[in-house]
Amino acid sequence: MAMGKEIMGCSIIERSSFVSSTKVFLNHGKNNNNNMFLVKPLQKRRVLVPLRKVVKHPVVAAVSEDLVKAVPFVSVPAEKAEKFKVRAVVTVKNKNKEEFKDKIAKHLDAFTDKIGRNIVLQLVSTEIDPKTKAPKKSNEAVLKDWSKKSNVKAERVNYIAEFMVNSNFGVPGAITVSNKHQMEFFLETITIEGFACGPVHFPCNSWVQSSKDHSGKRIFFTNKPYLPNETPVGLRSLREKELKEIRGDGTGVRKLSDRIYDFDVYNDLGNPDKGIDLARPKLGGEKIPYPRRCRTGRLPTDTDLHAESRVEKPLPMYVPRDEHFEESKQDTFSAGRLKGVLHNLIPSLKASISANNHEFKGFSDIENLYSEGVLLKLGLQDELLKKLPLPKVVSNIHESNRGIIKYDTPKILSKDRFAWLRDDEFARQAIAGINPVSIERLTVFPPVSKLDPEIYGPQESALKEEHILGHLNGMTVQQALEENKLFILDHHDAYLPFLDRINALDGRKAYATRTIFFLTYLGTLKPVAIELSLPPSGPSSRSKRVVTPAVDATTNWMWQLAKAHVCSNDAGVHQLVNHWLRTHASLEPFILAAHRRMSAMHPIFKLLDPHMRYTLEINALARQSLINADGVIESCFTPGRYAMEISAAAYKSSWRFDMESLPADLIRRGMAVPDPTQPHGLKLLIEDYPYATDGLQIWAAIENWVRTYVNRYYPNSSQICNDRELQAWYDESVKVGHSDLSQESWWPTLDNVDNLVSVLTTLIWLASAQHAALNFGQYPYGGYVPNRPPLMRRLIPDENDPEYAIFLADPQKYFLSALPGVLQSTKFMAVVDTLSTHSPDEEYLGERTQPSIWTGDTEIVDAFYEFSAEIRRIEKEIDRKNLDTSLRNRCGAGVLPYELLAPSSGPGVTCRGVPNSVSI
């Protein structure tokens, strides 16, 4: 607790910035608002900073605690209370870049500020006036020197406002802000100096709109957390008012300046007005269950009244104003860069690469993308491309309308250019690549489908013992099962219901795959068989086939093609289910409900706040350009226009919130068994499982932090049950945000400390470490397309196919023709490069932008610093493991270290770093 006190100050006069040189009445104590003290100067004192000249009213002076001593004093009636001056230091964050209209408005505001159209503040006490029964308020005060500082170029500018308050005012608990200017401004913090309790902090971090756009006063609360039933009487009405103002009612078209949080279904992915091919089914509802997204209220399309009209790039999609990326992130990264890639680069690629989408002629053509680049035809509108940090776009000196896009060499090629060809690397990526959450322990051989045999044919697999027996180091199949040596990557049921439709698409060919792995005595996996299934409606001889490791040149290429199809299936499941659905989409309802139902004063809101940052914005960008009809996902991944239906099918059949915690997920997949003797309460069946070993350490650190936090505010379970805001948040997250699955019995009940800790830990885990593990390796591993092709364009020919002779004549050419073409590859690479990039303003796990003032609870500040220290310790442990040659899945010749869960990172594509939130 000492560290928190040292940073924040909490005693009666500690850190107080104001004192009268004669006398001043000061309130004492956190809750004892009527106990007054008379402050007198000591006879001997050590002056730390000069005191100001004595005047009638108290004036500002920064003092040390030993300047004054507190003497009990009897409370003075309100009519006899003296007034004293307190000061607000208001920090406003400037825009780095201003449009011409912004500059005009800024000059106008500077002028009108002089004549009374000001920024007006008013303090609100935690107490009520006994006569009026309303909260005590200070006089209104304006920000000084706005006009004088209007041309200051600093990123942050501090303004001063001075209030006169009665000596019986009590402790300030809220402040209201009215913006009578033309322009919005970003209010970062307000600090009130002059009260006995020390500086009073208001972490605002919000855009304050002009009163012409939003007439009401903005309300900001101090950093002191309050459970609803402990809210000081002076703040109760404001707490309700603030929540009501940002809670939508399902009506109205949202303006970009609004701060309204509301729910809607995914009915905005298609664009039927542009043609039937761009129509997409509504996701969310009884027919196709799905989580809810942030409502924008746009008008319906002309063609389909149930579909919402589109806002096409580069126009902005609505999210509540405070959810937008900060400017530094926009400039260097997402909103700016992602839109730049989508709006400028991809059209340039389309214009530059021939219409027939020509194929790579050799592997050297792919590697040339990193050394020589792609020549682009650039127009005047493509100047933005030259400013993009990555991919690198360089003007061609000789031709003014030409440019070259160069890609960085993906990390997978950094140690061994041919690593991707090796079976052990193919297997290693199942537990240490970008999708380490699909592999399962095989418990029954042959594996069995869960699909309806009436519709999808026999549930039995084509895999037989003879396919794998020779690869089990002398074991029988039964022995290997009993000794937990067999594992499976099973994408059969995810793809089979969609295969007829996928394979009917132009340039798309896919199987439903199952891959069997054997755990060797070295602790590494090796693939022993791949099953490739097609719907039974196809040619009977080809509906199921098994490919095993190569024995000659022909079977080697067959095996490489089979692995490519597995990787393509895995890339689709990774992107659509594990990445998008399980982190981005499933978290959005919890974020919307948190803003709608929990006050910013609520301690649980304060806990979750950094883990909700930017998620609504990146999800809106995804709906606009990535998961929409003909967007990047449909263009670049095998499922094409059926991509989001695969995501929805997974939500309906296999998504369970109670299984989203890391320990529960590992046990569900059979990758671990409960074991109370182990540090995390479970035993991993693959001891060197980098994602799981690193993840469990981070999970435990988050859980310990959350438990400390929860125990601080909820000493017993009854307080959880009686917390109306907390219960309303969780109830709405489930019953509205996940309403299509709300009747499922597996939802945890928020009725005790353990369940609350579990729910909160799961949410923070998903937003931080789980998302990081699934996102930031996309370019390092997938930027070399042969390693993880996002789509396949050809099936594997057998001896009866006309294509078999073409395959035999030039297997490398056939293999390359099965991969994405040049346009698909370069487009995909540009997007995943952007999605794998950390922005300079990223906030990583164990960090907060305002680490010592985000809460006024010193015990919690201390606990947070302990959590931060634990995260740093885990990072050192991860670094140590990556140098341990006995851990062959993360160390060795040509083996990439596993750093996707290493908590910190610099900006750029680093293949490491765990941000607090789903921010890209």
Secondary structure, DSSP 8 states (H G I E B T S, - for coil): -HHHHHHH--SSSTT--B--SS-EEEE-SSS-TT-EEEEEE-SS---SS------SS--B----GGGEEEEEE----GGG--EEEEEEEEEEE--SS--HHHHHHHHHHHHHHHTT--EEEEEEEEEE-TTT-SEEE---EE-TTTTTTTT--SSEEEEEEEEEEETT---EEEEEEEE-SSS-EEEEEEEEESSTT--EEEEEEEEE--TTT--S-EEEE-S----GGG--GGGHHHHHHHHHHHB--S-S---TT---B-EE-B--S--GGG-GGG----BSSSSS----EE-----B-SS-TTSB----TTS-----GGGS--HHHHHHSIIIIIHHIIIIIHHHHHHHS-TT----SSHHHHHHHHHT-EEEE--GGGGGGGG-TTTEEEE-SS-TTEEEEE----GGGTS-TTGGGSHHHHHHHHHHSS-TTS-EE--SSS-B--S-HHHH---B-S--HHHHGGGSTT--HHHHHHTT-EEEEE-HHHHGGGHHHHHTSTT----EEEEEEEE-TTS-EEEEEEEEE--TTS-GGGSEEEE-S-SSHHHHHHHHHHHHHHHHHHHHHIIIIIIIIIIIIHHHHHHHHHHHHS-TTSHHHHHHGGGSTTHHHHHHHIIIIISSTTSHHHHHSTTGGGHHHHHHHHHHHT--GGG-SHHHHHHHTTSEEE-TTSTTSEEESSS--HHHHHHHHHHHHHHHHHHHHHHHH-SSHHHHHT-HHHHHHHHHIIIIITGGGTT-TTS--S-SHHHHHHHHHHHHHIIIIIHHHHHTTHHHHHSSGGGS-S--------TTSTHHHHHHH-HHHHHHHHS--HHHHHHHHHHHHHHTEE-TT--BTT--SSTTTS-S-HHHHHHHHHHHHHHHHHHHHHHHHTT-TT-TTTSSTT-----TT-S---SEE-S---BSS---
